Amino acid sequence: MMKFIKRSFSMSWCRGRHMPQKINCRECGEVLYEGDLLKSPQDVIKKFEGVCPKCKKELSFMTNAVKVQPFESK
Ligand SMILES: [Zn+2]
């Protein structure tokens, strides 16, 4: 029940601010995530197990190891 509420909340939040999103490694600029879905940097960091796949630097959202920016899709 709790899970369902959480999910529907985040889905409506996505619809409200639909914008392509890009998450880069601050160290080497490697694109860690790119797409229409809003992802939290924490999710992306978790996906890569906390380490940049390219430069092997430790990723941490708290220390701004990644940057999140909107981008124009062509
Ligand atoms: Zn990197």
N, CA, C, O and the ligand as a Tripos MOL2 file, in Angstrom:
@<TRIPOS>MOLECULE
protein
  297   295    75     0     0
PROTEIN
NO_CHARGES

@<TRIPOS>ATOM
      1 N           0.8440   -1.2070    0.0000 N.3       1 MET1
      2 CA          0.0000    0.0000    0.0000 C.3       1 MET1
      3 C           0.8740    1.2490    0.0000 C.2       1 MET1
      4 O           0.6900    2.1700   -0.7960 O.2       1 MET1
      5 N           1.8170    1.2430    0.9120 N.am      2 MET2
      6 CA          2.7350    2.3840    1.0060 C.3       2 MET2
      7 C           3.4910    2.5510   -0.3090 C.2       2 MET2
      8 O           3.6810    3.6640   -0.7980 O.2       2 MET2
      9 N           3.9120    1.4270   -0.8630 N.am      3 LYS3
     10 CA          4.6830    1.4430   -2.0880 C.3       3 LYS3
     11 C           3.8830    2.0660   -3.2390 C.2       3 LYS3
     12 O           4.4040    2.8490   -4.0320 O.2       3 LYS3
     13 N           2.6060    1.6910   -3.3000 N.am      4 PHE4
     14 CA          1.7440    2.1790   -4.3740 C.3       4 PHE4
     15 C           1.5760    3.6840   -4.3070 C.2       4 PHE4
     16 O           1.6190    4.3660   -5.3310 O.2       4 PHE4
     17 N           1.3880    4.1950   -3.1230 N.am      5 ILE5
     18 CA          1.2160    5.6440   -2.9540 C.3       5 ILE5
     19 C           2.4800    6.3770   -3.4120 C.2       5 ILE5
     20 O           2.4170    7.3890   -4.1100 O.2       5 ILE5
     21 N           3.5910    5.8520   -3.0100 N.am      6 LYS6
     22 CA          4.8660    6.4630   -3.3680 C.3       6 LYS6
     23 C           5.0380    6.5280   -4.8810 C.2       6 LYS6
     24 O           5.4690    7.5380   -5.4380 O.2       6 LYS6
     25 N           4.6840    5.4030   -5.5350 N.am      7 ARG7
     26 CA          4.8750    5.3180   -6.9860 C.3       7 ARG7
     27 C           3.9740    6.2990   -7.7190 C.2       7 ARG7
     28 O           4.4440    7.0020   -8.6140 O.2       7 ARG7
     29 N           2.7130    6.3670   -7.3730 N.am      8 SER8
     30 CA          1.8010    7.2620   -8.0820 C.3       8 SER8
     31 C           2.2000    8.7220   -7.8390 C.2       8 SER8
     32 O           2.0030    9.5740   -8.7050 O.2       8 SER8
     33 N           2.7420    8.9960   -6.6970 N.am      9 PHE9
     34 CA          3.2040   10.3620   -6.4070 C.3       9 PHE9
     35 C           4.3500   10.7410   -7.3330 C.2       9 PHE9
     36 O           4.3500   11.8230   -7.9210 O.2       9 PHE9
     37 N           5.3200    9.8530   -7.4610 N.am     10 SER10
     38 CA          6.4700   10.2030   -8.2910 C.3      10 SER10
     39 C           6.0980   10.2610   -9.7630 C.2      10 SER10
     40 O           6.7120   11.0070  -10.5270 O.2      10 SER10
     41 N           5.0980    9.4820  -10.1720 N.am     11 MET11
     42 CA          4.6870    9.5110  -11.5680 C.3      11 MET11
     43 C           4.0260   10.8340  -11.9190 C.2      11 MET11
     44 O           4.2750   11.3850  -12.9910 O.2      11 MET11
     45 N           3.1890   11.3480  -11.0330 N.am     12 SER12
     46 CA          2.5420   12.6230  -11.3280 C.3      12 SER12
     47 C           3.5670   13.7510  -11.2690 C.2      12 SER12
     48 O           3.4430   14.7580  -11.9660 O.2      12 SER12
     49 N           4.5650   13.5670  -10.4390 N.am     13 TRP13
     50 CA          5.6340   14.5580  -10.3590 C.3      13 TRP13
     51 C           6.4070   14.6150  -11.6750 C.2      13 TRP13
     52 O           6.8070   15.6890  -12.1230 O.2      13 TRP13
     53 N           6.6120   13.4520  -12.2860 N.am     14 CYS14
     54 CA          7.3100   13.3950  -13.5680 C.3      14 CYS14
     55 C           6.5060   14.0890  -14.6600 C.2      14 CYS14
     56 O           7.0560   14.8240  -15.4800 O.2      14 CYS14
     57 N           5.2230   13.8500  -14.6600 N.am     15 ARG15
     58 CA          4.3810   14.4660  -15.6880 C.3      15 ARG15
     59 C           4.3860   15.9840  -15.5660 C.2      15 ARG15
     60 O           4.3510   16.7040  -16.5630 O.2      15 ARG15
     61 N           4.4300   16.4490  -14.3340 N.am     16 GLY16
     62 CA          4.3870   17.8790  -14.0930 C.3      16 GLY16
     63 C           5.6040   18.6040  -14.6330 C.2      16 GLY16
     64 O           5.4970   19.7310  -15.1160 O.2      16 GLY16
     65 N           6.7500   17.9670  -14.5540 N.am     17 ARG17
     66 CA          7.9670   18.6260  -15.0410 C.3      17 ARG17
     67 C           8.6510   17.7170  -16.0460 C.2      17 ARG17
     68 O           9.7280   17.1820  -15.7820 O.2      17 ARG17
     69 N           8.0260   17.5480  -17.1870 N.am     18 HIS18
     70 CA          8.6000   16.6540  -18.1800 C.3      18 HIS18
     71 C           9.7480   17.3440  -18.8980 C.2      18 HIS18
     72 O           9.5450   18.3170  -19.6260 O.2      18 HIS18
     73 N          10.9330   16.8420  -18.6910 N.am     19 MET19
     74 CA         12.1190   17.4540  -19.2800 C.3      19 MET19
     75 C          13.1970   16.3820  -19.3820 C.2      19 MET19
     76 O          13.4710   15.6680  -18.4170 O.2      19 MET19
     77 N          13.8090   16.2770  -20.5690 N.am     20 PRO20
     78 CA         14.8900   15.2960  -20.6800 C.3      20 PRO20
     79 C          15.9760   15.6070  -19.6630 C.2      20 PRO20
     80 O          16.2470   16.7680  -19.3590 O.2      20 PRO20
     81 N          16.5770   14.5780  -19.1570 N.am     21 GLN21
     82 CA         17.5360   14.7670  -18.0820 C.3      21 GLN21
     83 C          18.8320   14.0420  -18.3920 C.2      21 GLN21
     84 O          18.8440   12.9970  -19.0430 O.2      21 GLN21
     85 N          19.9060   14.6120  -17.9180 N.am     22 LYS22
     86 CA         21.2190   14.0560  -18.1750 C.3      22 LYS22
     87 C          22.0200   14.1240  -16.8830 C.2      22 LYS22
     88 O          22.0370   15.1460  -16.1960 O.2      22 LYS22
     89 N          22.6710   13.0370  -16.5730 N.am     23 ILE23
     90 CA         23.5110   13.0270  -15.3750 C.3      23 ILE23
     91 C          24.9210   12.6220  -15.7870 C.2      23 ILE23
     92 O          25.1360   11.5580  -16.3680 O.2      23 ILE23
     93 N          25.8640   13.4850  -15.4770 N.am     24 ASN24
     94 CA         27.2500   13.2400  -15.8470 C.3      24 ASN24
     95 C          28.1210   13.0120  -14.6230 C.2      24 ASN24
     96 O          27.8130   13.4730  -13.5230 O.2      24 ASN24
     97 N          29.2050   12.2970  -14.8350 N.am     25 CYS25
     98 CA         30.2540   12.2090  -13.8370 C.3      25 CYS25
     99 C          30.9880   13.5460  -13.8230 C.2      25 CYS25
    100 O          31.3700   14.0610  -14.8740 O.2      25 CYS25
    101 N          31.1760   14.0890  -12.6700 N.am     26 ARG26
    102 CA         31.8530   15.3840  -12.5740 C.3      26 ARG26
    103 C          33.3330   15.2700  -12.9200 C.2      26 ARG26
    104 O          33.9610   16.2310  -13.3660 O.2      26 ARG26
    105 N          33.8610   14.1000  -12.7070 N.am     27 GLU27
    106 CA         35.3030   13.9190  -12.8750 C.3      27 GLU27
    107 C          35.6820   13.8160  -14.3560 C.2      27 GLU27
    108 O          36.5800   14.5180  -14.8190 O.2      27 GLU27
    109 N          34.9940   12.9380  -15.0950 N.am     28 CYS28
    110 CA         35.4030   12.6830  -16.4810 C.3      28 CYS28
    111 C          34.3160   13.0740  -17.4860 C.2      28 CYS28
    112 O          34.5550   13.0480  -18.6940 O.2      28 CYS28
    113 N          33.1420   13.4290  -17.0050 N.am     29 GLY29
    114 CA         32.0810   13.8540  -17.9120 C.3      29 GLY29
    115 C          31.2950   12.7160  -18.5260 C.2      29 GLY29
    116 O          30.4120   12.9490  -19.3510 O.2      29 GLY29
    117 N          31.6010   11.4860  -18.1370 N.am     30 GLU30
    118 CA         30.8800   10.3230  -18.6290 C.3      30 GLU30
    119 C          29.3860   10.4870  -18.3640 C.2      30 GLU30
    120 O          28.9760   10.8480  -17.2610 O.2      30 GLU30
    121 N          28.5690   10.2120  -19.4030 N.am     31 VAL31
    122 CA         27.1260   10.2920  -19.2280 C.3      31 VAL31
    123 C          26.6540    9.0540  -18.4780 C.2      31 VAL31
    124 O          26.7480    7.9330  -18.9780 O.2      31 VAL31
    125 N          26.1520    9.2720  -17.2860 N.am     32 LEU32
    126 CA         25.7010    8.1590  -16.4490 C.3      32 LEU32
    127 C          24.2290    7.8630  -16.6940 C.2      32 LEU32
    128 O          23.7800    6.7240  -16.5650 O.2      32 LEU32
    129 N          23.4890    8.9040  -17.0500 N.am     33 TYR33
    130 CA         22.0790    8.7170  -17.3760 C.3      33 TYR33
    131 C          21.6380    9.8070  -18.3360 C.2      33 TYR33
    132 O          22.0210   10.9700  -18.2050 O.2      33 TYR33
    133 N          20.8240    9.4050  -19.3030 N.am     34 GLU34
    134 CA         20.2950   10.3640  -20.2580 C.3      34 GLU34
    135 C          18.9380    9.8630  -20.6860 C.2      34 GLU34
    136 O          18.8180    8.7270  -21.1440 O.2      34 GLU34
    137 N          17.9260   10.6700  -20.5510 N.am     35 GLY35
    138 CA         16.6060   10.2050  -20.9790 C.3      35 GLY35
    139 C          15.4760   11.1210  -20.5660 C.2      35 GLY35
    140 O          15.6850   12.1520  -19.9270 O.2      35 GLY35
    141 N          14.2850   10.7250  -20.9410 N.am     36 ASP36
    142 CA         13.0990   11.5280  -20.6730 C.3      36 ASP36
    143 C          12.6060   11.3850  -19.2490 C.2      36 ASP36
    144 O          11.9420   12.2710  -18.7120 O.2      36 ASP36
    145 N          12.9440   10.2480  -18.6430 N.am     37 LEU37
    146 CA         12.4540   10.0170  -17.2910 C.3      37 LEU37
    147 C          13.3330   10.7400  -16.2840 C.2      37 LEU37
    148 O          14.5610   10.7150  -16.3660 O.2      37 LEU37
    149 N          12.6770   11.3780  -15.3440 N.am     38 LEU38
    150 CA         13.4400   12.0220  -14.2850 C.3      38 LEU38
    151 C          13.9550   10.9550  -13.3380 C.2      38 LEU38
    152 O          13.1860   10.1670  -12.7860 O.2      38 LEU38
    153 N          15.2470   10.9410  -13.1620 N.am     39 LYS39
    154 CA         15.8470    9.9790  -12.2390 C.3      39 LYS39
    155 C          16.5460   10.7660  -11.1570 C.2      39 LYS39
    156 O          17.0840   11.8470  -11.3980 O.2      39 LYS39
    157 N          16.5310   10.2170   -9.9760 N.am     40 SER40
    158 CA         17.2840   10.8900   -8.9330 C.3      40 SER40
    159 C          18.7360   10.4470   -9.0380 C.2      40 SER40
    160 O          19.0120    9.2840   -9.3350 O.2      40 SER40
    161 N          19.6610   11.3640   -8.7960 N.am     41 PRO41
    162 CA         21.0810   10.9930   -8.8490 C.3      41 PRO41
    163 C          21.3800    9.8060   -7.9430 C.2      41 PRO41
    164 O          22.2460    8.9890   -8.2540 O.2      41 PRO41
    165 N          20.6710    9.7080   -6.8280 N.am     42 GLN42
    166 CA         20.8790    8.5780   -5.9250 C.3      42 GLN42
    167 C          20.6170    7.2530   -6.6260 C.2      42 GLN42
    168 O          21.3620    6.2900   -6.4420 O.2      42 GLN42
    169 N          19.5480    7.2040   -7.4360 N.am     43 ASP43
    170 CA         19.2090    5.9820   -8.1700 C.3      43 ASP43
    171 C          20.3020    5.6200   -9.1590 C.2      43 ASP43
    172 O          20.6790    4.4570   -9.2980 O.2      43 ASP43
    173 N          20.7980    6.6360   -9.8400 N.am     44 VAL44
    174 CA         21.8310    6.4110  -10.8490 C.3      44 VAL44
    175 C          23.1270    5.9430  -10.1880 C.2      44 VAL44
    176 O          23.7920    5.0250  -10.6670 O.2      44 VAL44
    177 N          23.4610    6.5860   -9.0980 N.am     45 ILE45
    178 CA         24.6690    6.2090   -8.3450 C.3      45 ILE45
    179 C          24.5550    4.7660   -7.8680 C.2      45 ILE45
    180 O          25.5140    3.9960   -7.9200 O.2      45 ILE45
    181 N          23.3670    4.4250   -7.4070 N.am     46 LYS46
    182 CA         23.1200    3.0560   -6.9330 C.3      46 LYS46
    183 C          23.3020    2.0580   -8.0730 C.2      46 LYS46
    184 O          23.8650    0.9780   -7.8910 O.2      46 LYS46
    185 N          22.8140    2.4440   -9.2510 N.am     47 LYS47
    186 CA         22.8850    1.5770  -10.4250 C.3      47 LYS47
    187 C          24.3400    1.2500  -10.7710 C.2      47 LYS47
    188 O          24.6490    0.1310  -11.1810 O.2      47 LYS47
    189 N          25.2190    2.2200  -10.6060 N.am     48 PHE48
    190 CA         26.6350    1.9990  -10.9100 C.3      48 PHE48
    191 C          27.4220    1.5780   -9.6680 C.2      48 PHE48
    192 O          28.6530    1.5830   -9.6550 O.2      48 PHE48
    193 N          26.6850    1.2220   -8.6450 N.am     49 GLU49
    194 CA         27.2790    0.7560   -7.3860 C.3      49 GLU49
    195 C          28.2580    1.7690   -6.8070 C.2      49 GLU49
    196 O          29.2560    1.4140   -6.1790 O.2      49 GLU49
    197 N          27.9420    3.0450   -7.0380 N.am     50 GLY50
    198 CA         28.7060    4.1070   -6.3900 C.3      50 GLY50
    199 C          30.0290    4.4520   -7.0470 C.2      50 GLY50
    200 O          30.8090    5.2390   -6.5100 O.2      50 GLY50
    201 N          30.2860    3.8580   -8.2260 N.am     51 VAL51
    202 CA         31.5740    4.1160   -8.8810 C.3      51 VAL51
    203 C          31.3450    4.4490  -10.3530 C.2      51 VAL51
    204 O          30.5760    3.7700  -11.0340 O.2      51 VAL51
    205 N          32.0080    5.4840  -10.8380 N.am     52 CYS52
    206 CA         31.9160    5.8240  -12.2540 C.3      52 CYS52
    207 C          32.4790    4.6790  -13.0910 C.2      52 CYS52
    208 O          33.5920    4.2220  -12.8330 O.2      52 CYS52
    209 N          31.7120    4.1950  -14.1120 N.am     53 PRO53
    210 CA         32.1740    3.0590  -14.9290 C.3      53 PRO53
    211 C          33.4000    3.4150  -15.7660 C.2      53 PRO53
    212 O          34.1160    2.5230  -16.2200 O.2      53 PRO53
    213 N          33.6460    4.6930  -15.9720 N.am     54 LYS54
    214 CA         34.7470    5.1030  -16.8360 C.3      54 LYS54
    215 C          36.0210    5.4190  -16.0410 C.2      54 LYS54
    216 O          37.0690    4.8110  -16.2620 O.2      54 LYS54
    217 N          35.9150    6.3760  -15.1180 N.am     55 CYS55
    218 CA         37.1340    6.8110  -14.4170 C.3      55 CYS55
    219 C          37.2740    6.1680  -13.0420 C.2      55 CYS55
    220 O          38.2480    6.4080  -12.3280 O.2      55 CYS55
    221 N          36.2840    5.3440  -12.6780 N.am     56 LYS56
    222 CA         36.3090    4.6020  -11.4120 C.3      56 LYS56
    223 C          36.2970    5.4870  -10.1670 C.2      56 LYS56
    224 O          36.5780    5.0360   -9.0560 O.2      56 LYS56
    225 N          35.9660    6.7470  -10.3840 N.am     57 LYS57
    226 CA         35.8730    7.6200   -9.2280 C.3      57 LYS57
    227 C          34.5990    7.3090   -8.4470 C.2      57 LYS57
    228 O          33.5610    6.9780   -9.0190 O.2      57 LYS57
    229 N          34.7050    7.4210   -7.1660 N.am     58 GLU58
    230 CA         33.5540    7.1830   -6.3140 C.3      58 GLU58
    231 C          32.5110    8.2640   -6.5530 C.2      58 GLU58
    232 O          32.8200    9.4550   -6.5300 O.2      58 GLU58
    233 N          31.2640    7.8360   -6.7840 N.am     59 LEU59
    234 CA         30.1950    8.7800   -7.0350 C.3      59 LEU59
    235 C          29.4300    9.0410   -5.7560 C.2      59 LEU59
    236 O          29.0230    8.1160   -5.0530 O.2      59 LEU59
    237 N          29.2460   10.2950   -5.4720 N.am     60 SER60
    238 CA         28.4550   10.6340   -4.3110 C.3      60 SER60
    239 C          27.6390   11.8830   -4.5930 C.2      60 SER60
    240 O          28.1770   12.9290   -4.9560 O.2      60 SER60
    241 N          26.3390   11.7540   -4.4190 N.am     61 PHE61
    242 CA         25.4770   12.9000   -4.6710 C.3      61 PHE61
    243 C          25.7150   13.9900   -3.6240 C.2      61 PHE61
    244 O          25.6000   15.1820   -3.9090 O.2      61 PHE61
    245 N          26.0430   13.5620   -2.4290 N.am     62 MET62
    246 CA         26.2140   14.5220   -1.3380 C.3      62 MET62
    247 C          27.4040   15.4490   -1.5780 C.2      62 MET62
    248 O          27.3930   16.6030   -1.1500 O.2      62 MET62
    249 N          28.4070   14.9530   -2.2500 N.am     63 THR63
    250 CA         29.5860   15.7830   -2.5060 C.3      63 THR63
    251 C          29.5890   16.3240   -3.9280 C.2      63 THR63
    252 O          30.6100   16.7860   -4.4370 O.2      63 THR63
    253 N          28.4130   16.2530   -4.5570 N.am     64 ASN64
    254 CA         28.2680   16.7710   -5.9160 C.3      64 ASN64
    255 C          29.2230   16.1140   -6.9100 C.2      64 ASN64
    256 O          29.8040   16.7840   -7.7640 O.2      64 ASN64
    257 N          29.3750   14.8280   -6.7920 N.am     65 ALA65
    258 CA         30.2390   14.1010   -7.7260 C.3      65 ALA65
    259 C          29.5860   13.9820   -9.1000 C.2      65 ALA65
    260 O          30.2590   13.7320  -10.0990 O.2      65 ALA65
    261 N          28.2860   14.1610   -9.1370 N.am     66 VAL66
    262 CA         27.5950   14.1510  -10.4220 C.3      66 VAL66
    263 C          26.8690   15.4690  -10.6080 C.2      66 VAL66
    264 O          26.5130   16.1410   -9.6390 O.2      66 VAL66
    265 N          26.6550   15.8260  -11.8510 N.am     67 LYS67
    266 CA         25.8490   17.0140  -12.1000 C.3      67 LYS67
    267 C          24.6330   16.6410  -12.9180 C.2      67 LYS67
    268 O          24.7060   15.8130  -13.8260 O.2      67 LYS67
    269 N          23.5310   17.2520  -12.5920 N.am     68 VAL68
    270 CA         22.2750   16.9880  -13.2760 C.3      68 VAL68
    271 C          21.8950   18.2260  -14.0550 C.2      68 VAL68
    272 O          21.8460   19.3350  -13.5230 O.2      68 VAL68
    273 N          21.6250   18.0090  -15.3340 N.am     69 GLN69
    274 CA         21.2610   19.1690  -16.1420 C.3      69 GLN69
    275 C          20.2120   18.7910  -17.1630 C.2      69 GLN69
    276 O          20.2250   17.6810  -17.6950 O.2      69 GLN69
    277 N          19.3040   19.7110  -17.4390 N.am     70 PRO70
    278 CA         18.3500   19.4740  -18.5240 C.3      70 PRO70
    279 C          19.0530   19.6410  -19.8560 C.2      70 PRO70
    280 O          20.0210   20.3930  -19.9640 O.2      70 PRO70
    281 N          18.5690   18.9430  -20.8680 N.am     71 PHE71
    282 CA         19.1480   19.1650  -22.1970 C.3      71 PHE71
    283 C          18.0530   19.1740  -23.2430 C.2      71 PHE71
    284 O          16.9930   18.5770  -23.0550 O.2      71 PHE71
    285 N          18.3140   19.8490  -24.3350 N.am     72 GLU72
    286 CA         17.3520   19.9330  -25.4310 C.3      72 GLU72
    287 C          17.4510   18.6720  -26.2780 C.2      72 GLU72
    288 O          18.5340   18.3220  -26.7480 O.2      72 GLU72
    289 N          16.3330   17.9910  -26.4750 N.am     73 SER73
    290 CA         16.3600   16.8480  -27.3860 C.3      73 SER73
    291 C          16.0130   17.3320  -28.7810 C.2      73 SER73
    292 O          15.0890   18.1220  -28.9710 O.2      73 SER73
    293 N          16.7690   16.8440  -29.7520 N.am     74 LYS74
    294 CA         16.5730   17.3510  -31.1150 C.3      74 LYS74
    295 C          15.5900   16.4890  -31.8900 C.2      74 LYS74
    296 O          15.3080   16.7690  -33.0550 O.2      74 LYS74
    297 ZN         33.9780    9.4630  -14.2530 Zn       75 ZN75
@<TRIPOS>BOND
     1     1     2 1
     2     2     3 1
     3     3     4 2
     4     3     5 am
     5     5     6 1
     6     6     7 1
     7     7     8 2
     8     7     9 am
     9     9    10 1
    10    10    11 1
    11    11    12 2
    12    11    13 am
    13    13    14 1
    14    14    15 1
    15    15    16 2
    16    15    17 am
    17    17    18 1
    18    18    19 1
    19    19    20 2
    20    19    21 am
    21    21    22 1
    22    22    23 1
    23    23    24 2
    24    23    25 am
    25    25    26 1
    26    26    27 1
    27    27    28 2
    28    27    29 am
    29    29    30 1
    30    30    31 1
    31    31    32 2
    32    31    33 am
    33    33    34 1
    34    34    35 1
    35    35    36 2
    36    35    37 am
    37    37    38 1
    38    38    39 1
    39    39    40 2
    40    39    41 am
    41    41    42 1
    42    42    43 1
    43    43    44 2
    44    43    45 am
    45    45    46 1
    46    46    47 1
    47    47    48 2
    48    47    49 am
    49    49    50 1
    50    50    51 1
    51    51    52 2
    52    51    53 am
    53    53    54 1
    54    54    55 1
    55    55    56 2
    56    55    57 am
    57    57    58 1
    58    58    59 1
    59    59    60 2
    60    59    61 am
    61    61    62 1
    62    62    63 1
    63    63    64 2
    64    63    65 am
    65    65    66 1
    66    66    67 1
    67    67    68 2
    68    67    69 am
    69    69    70 1
    70    70    71 1
    71    71    72 2
    72    71    73 am
    73    73    74 1
    74    74    75 1
    75    75    76 2
    76    75    77 am
    77    77    78 1
    78    78    79 1
    79    79    80 2
    80    79    81 am
    81    81    82 1
    82    82    83 1
    83    83    84 2
    84    83    85 am
    85    85    86 1
    86    86    87 1
    87    87    88 2
    88    87    89 am
    89    89    90 1
    90    90    91 1
    91    91    92 2
    92    91    93 am
    93    93    94 1
    94    94    95 1
    95    95    96 2
    96    95    97 am
    97    97    98 1
    98    98    99 1
    99    99   100 2
   100    99   101 am
   101   101   102 1
   102   102   103 1
   103   103   104 2
   104   103   105 am
   105   105   106 1
   106   106   107 1
   107   107   108 2
   108   107   109 am
   109   109   110 1
   110   110   111 1
   111   111   112 2
   112   111   113 am
   113   113   114 1
   114   114   115 1
   115   115   116 2
   116   115   117 am
   117   117   118 1
   118   118   119 1
   119   119   120 2
   120   119   121 am
   121   121   122 1
   122   122   123 1
   123   123   124 2
   124   123   125 am
   125   125   126 1
   126   126   127 1
   127   127   128 2
   128   127   129 am
   129   129   130 1
   130   130   131 1
   131   131   132 2
   132   131   133 am
   133   133   134 1
   134   134   135 1
   135   135   136 2
   136   135   137 am
   137   137   138 1
   138   138   139 1
   139   139   140 2
   140   139   141 am
   141   141   142 1
   142   142   143 1
   143   143   144 2
   144   143   145 am
   145   145   146 1
   146   146   147 1
   147   147   148 2
   148   147   149 am
   149   149   150 1
   150   150   151 1
   151   151   152 2
   152   151   153 am
   153   153   154 1
   154   154   155 1
   155   155   156 2
   156   155   157 am
   157   157   158 1
   158   158   159 1
   159   159   160 2
   160   159   161 am
   161   161   162 1
   162   162   163 1
   163   163   164 2
   164   163   165 am
   165   165   166 1
   166   166   167 1
   167   167   168 2
   168   167   169 am
   169   169   170 1
   170   170   171 1
   171   171   172 2
   172   171   173 am
   173   173   174 1
   174   174   175 1
   175   175   176 2
   176   175   177 am
   177   177   178 1
   178   178   179 1
   179   179   180 2
   180   179   181 am
   181   181   182 1
   182   182   183 1
   183   183   184 2
   184   183   185 am
   185   185   186 1
   186   186   187 1
   187   187   188 2
   188   187   189 am
   189   189   190 1
   190   190   191 1
   191   191   192 2
   192   191   193 am
   193   193   194 1
   194   194   195 1
   195   195   196 2
   196   195   197 am
   197   197   198 1
   198   198   199 1
   199   199   200 2
   200   199   201 am
   201   201   202 1
   202   202   203 1
   203   203   204 2
   204   203   205 am
   205   205   206 1
   206   206   207 1
   207   207   208 2
   208   207   209 am
   209   209   210 1
   210   210   211 1
   211   211   212 2
   212   211   213 am
   213   213   214 1
   214   214   215 1
   215   215   216 2
   216   215   217 am
   217   217   218 1
   218   218   219 1
   219   219   220 2
   220   219   221 am
   221   221   222 1
   222   222   223 1
   223   223   224 2
   224   223   225 am
   225   225   226 1
   226   226   227 1
   227   227   228 2
   228   227   229 am
   229   229   230 1
   230   230   231 1
   231   231   232 2
   232   231   233 am
   233   233   234 1
   234   234   235 1
   235   235   236 2
   236   235   237 am
   237   237   238 1
   238   238   239 1
   239   239   240 2
   240   239   241 am
   241   241   242 1
   242   242   243 1
   243   243   244 2
   244   243   245 am
   245   245   246 1
   246   246   247 1
   247   247   248 2
   248   247   249 am
   249   249   250 1
   250   250   251 1
   251   251   252 2
   252   251   253 am
   253   253   254 1
   254   254   255 1
   255   255   256 2
   256   255   257 am
   257   257   258 1
   258   258   259 1
   259   259   260 2
   260   259   261 am
   261   261   262 1
   262   262   263 1
   263   263   264 2
   264   263   265 am
   265   265   266 1
   266   266   267 1
   267   267   268 2
   268   267   269 am
   269   269   270 1
   270   270   271 1
   271   271   272 2
   272   271   273 am
   273   273   274 1
   274   274   275 1
   275   275   276 2
   276   275   277 am
   277   277   278 1
   278   278   279 1
   279   279   280 2
   280   279   281 am
   281   281   282 1
   282   282   283 1
   283   283   284 2
   284   283   285 am
   285   285   286 1
   286   286   287 1
   287   287   288 2
   288   287   289 am
   289   289   290 1
   290   290   291 1
   291   291   292 2
   292   291   293 am
   293   293   294 1
   294   294   295 1
   295   295   296 2
@<TRIPOS>SUBSTRUCTURE
     1 MET1         2 RESIDUE 1 A MET
     2 MET2         6 RESIDUE 1 A MET
     3 LYS3        10 RESIDUE 1 A LYS
     4 PHE4        14 RESIDUE 1 A PHE
     5 ILE5        18 RESIDUE 1 A ILE
     6 LYS6        22 RESIDUE 1 A LYS
     7 ARG7        26 RESIDUE 1 A ARG
     8 SER8        30 RESIDUE 1 A SER
     9 PHE9        34 RESIDUE 1 A PHE
    10 SER10       38 RESIDUE 1 A SER
    11 MET11       42 RESIDUE 1 A MET
    12 SER12       46 RESIDUE 1 A SER
    13 TRP13       50 RESIDUE 1 A TRP
    14 CYS14       54 RESIDUE 1 A CYS
    15 ARG15       58 RESIDUE 1 A ARG
    16 GLY16       62 RESIDUE 1 A GLY
    17 ARG17       66 RESIDUE 1 A ARG
    18 HIS18       70 RESIDUE 1 A HIS
    19 MET19       74 RESIDUE 1 A MET
    20 PRO20       78 RESIDUE 1 A PRO
    21 GLN21       82 RESIDUE 1 A GLN
    22 LYS22       86 RESIDUE 1 A LYS
    23 ILE23       90 RESIDUE 1 A ILE
    24 ASN24       94 RESIDUE 1 A ASN
    25 CYS25       98 RESIDUE 1 A CYS
    26 ARG26      102 RESIDUE 1 A ARG
    27 GLU27      106 RESIDUE 1 A GLU
    28 CYS28      110 RESIDUE 1 A CYS
    29 GLY29      114 RESIDUE 1 A GLY
    30 GLU30      118 RESIDUE 1 A GLU
    31 VAL31      122 RESIDUE 1 A VAL
    32 LEU32      126 RESIDUE 1 A LEU
    33 TYR33      130 RESIDUE 1 A TYR
    34 GLU34      134 RESIDUE 1 A GLU
    35 GLY35      138 RESIDUE 1 A GLY
    36 ASP36      142 RESIDUE 1 A ASP
    37 LEU37      146 RESIDUE 1 A LEU
    38 LEU38      150 RESIDUE 1 A LEU
    39 LYS39      154 RESIDUE 1 A LYS
    40 SER40      158 RESIDUE 1 A SER
    41 PRO41      162 RESIDUE 1 A PRO
    42 GLN42      166 RESIDUE 1 A GLN
    43 ASP43      170 RESIDUE 1 A ASP
    44 VAL44      174 RESIDUE 1 A VAL
    45 ILE45      178 RESIDUE 1 A ILE
    46 LYS46      182 RESIDUE 1 A LYS
    47 LYS47      186 RESIDUE 1 A LYS
    48 PHE48      190 RESIDUE 1 A PHE
    49 GLU49      194 RESIDUE 1 A GLU
    50 GLY50      198 RESIDUE 1 A GLY
    51 VAL51      202 RESIDUE 1 A VAL
    52 CYS52      206 RESIDUE 1 A CYS
    53 PRO53      210 RESIDUE 1 A PRO
    54 LYS54      214 RESIDUE 1 A LYS
    55 CYS55      218 RESIDUE 1 A CYS
    56 LYS56      222 RESIDUE 1 A LYS
    57 LYS57      226 RESIDUE 1 A LYS
    58 GLU58      230 RESIDUE 1 A GLU
    59 LEU59      234 RESIDUE 1 A LEU
    60 SER60      238 RESIDUE 1 A SER
    61 PHE61      242 RESIDUE 1 A PHE
    62 MET62      246 RESIDUE 1 A MET
    63 THR63      250 RESIDUE 1 A THR
    64 ASN64      254 RESIDUE 1 A ASN
    65 ALA65      258 RESIDUE 1 A ALA
    66 VAL66      262 RESIDUE 1 A VAL
    67 LYS67      266 RESIDUE 1 A LYS
    68 VAL68      270 RESIDUE 1 A VAL
    69 GLN69      274 RESIDUE 1 A GLN
    70 PRO70      278 RESIDUE 1 A PRO
    71 PHE71      282 RESIDUE 1 A PHE
    72 GLU72      286 RESIDUE 1 A GLU
    73 SER73      290 RESIDUE 1 A SER
    74 LYS74      294 RESIDUE 1 A LYS
    75 ZN75       297 GROUP 0 **** ****
